[in-house]
Amino acid sequence: MIPAAFEYKRPLSLEEALSHLAEHGFDARVLAGGQSLIPAMRYRLAQPTVLVDINKLPNLGYMQEENGMLRIGALVRDTDVEFSNHIQSKYPLIADVSKVVADPVVRYRGTVVGSLCHNDPSGDWAAAAIAARAQMVIQGQGGIRVESIDQFLVDSFATSIGAGEMAVEVRFPAPNALISGAYEKIERKVGDYATAAAAVQIELNPDGTIKEAGIGITAVAHIALRVEEGEKILRGQKPSLELIRAAAEEARKIADPNPDARGSAEYKKDMARVLVGRGLIKALKRLNVVVA
């Protein structure tokens, strides 16, 4: 199939891009990597009347730390993250995700911010953003606002971005020596949608107890989910296999997947449990904590 007819705009400044978006509202869509949008347009699952290509905009391809946050601009490709020595050495959760998003061809063009804006129920970055408690920066002609990832991810393929707005940045809190994370995913083959996946992040107190925990699961519901009860179970506790099993079980409880060729609903629910457990063990190991 071919896409429905649309106008193509290629602005040279953010102001010009926002002007196009304000003029056309929800009839306009932003094009960055296009790895999700273009296939959806081909099958007419998405039919924007105006496509605003932001690839010529200056100053949106940055990755930088500022005020305790890693700022990733809207034109940062998955491969930029994947091959960043700084990311690979300091941000284990983000590093894990960057290596398993779709396949290398998609990662070459796909963007982190674009994936979050697409908000596919099986997307990788949403679970990681939930676990890390990321923030989204949204801009329109009226100004800029910053939202938590939990506010931003509204429903399947839906976010809080309003008419005339675009996401310009995602912010991940910079970890210290007592924070680590991990991403665990199973798929039938490279490039396939996840059968199930889980992202975790752990922060320890100096005494070795768990100060904070983040758990996100994806591909097992209509949207990526925060496993809040599992996070609560972990806080303030000394890491142990029993504790990890209890937290991971909460992922199985809230998972609500559809059965398909990748597995039954019960199988996917159990995989959510297994992957959360694996992720927690890996994150703790990276903090030199061996659980027993």
URRA-V844835 format. One record per pair of residues at least 24 apart in sequence whose C-alpha atoms are under 6 Angstrom apart, sorted by sequence separation. I is the first residue (numbers start at 1). J is the second residue. D is the distance in whole Angstrom. If there is no record, write none. Layout:
# URRA-V844835
<<I J D> <I J D>>
This chain:
# URRA-V844835
<<140 164 6> <179 203 4> <211 235 6> <227 251 6> <249 273 5> <140 165 4> <178 203 6> <210 235 5> <211 236 6> <248 273 5> <139 165 5> <178 204 5> <210 236 5> <139 166 6> <209 236 6> <210 237 5> <79 107 5> <138 166 6> <209 237 5> <248 276 5> <78 107 5> <79 108 5> <138 167 4> <209 238 4> <248 277 5> <137 167 6> <138 168 6> <137 168 6> <77 109 6> <78 110 6> <137 169 5> <77 110 5> <78 111 5> <244 277 6> <77 111 4> <78 112 6> <136 170 5> <221 255 6> <76 111 6> <121 156 6> <135 170 6> <220 255 5> <221 256 5> <135 171 5> <220 256 6> <221 257 5> <120 157 5> <134 171 5> <220 257 4> <3 41 5> <119 157 5> <134 172 5> <3 42 4> <74 113 5> <118 157 5> <2 42 5> <1 42 6> <3 44 6> <1 43 6> <8 50 6> <10 52 6> <6 49 4> <7 50 5> <8 51 5> <9 52 5> <10 53 5> <6 50 5> <12 56 6> <13 57 5> <12 57 5> <241 291 6> <240 291 5> <241 292 5> <240 292 6> <156 222 6> <156 223 5> <195 262 6> <131 199 6> <155 223 6> <131 200 5> <131 201 6> <128 199 5> <127 199 6> <35 110 6> <33 109 5> <33 110 4> <198 275 6> <33 111 6> <198 276 5> <200 279 6> <131 214 4> <131 215 5> <131 216 5> <130 216 5> <96 183 6> <93 181 5> <103 191 5> <92 181 6> <93 182 4> <102 191 4> <127 216 4> <93 183 6> <127 217 5> <127 218 6> <184 275 6> <74 168 5> <73 168 6> <74 169 5> <184 279 6> <73 169 4> <122 218 5> <183 279 6> <72 169 5> <122 219 4> <127 224 6> <182 279 5> <72 170 5> <121 219 6> <71 171 5> <70 171 5> <121 222 6> <182 283 5> <69 171 6> <70 172 5> <121 223 4> <181 283 5> <69 172 6> <121 224 6> <180 283 5> <69 173 4> <70 174 6> <69 174 5> <68 174 5> <26 163 5> <25 163 4> <25 164 5> <22 164 4> <21 164 4>>
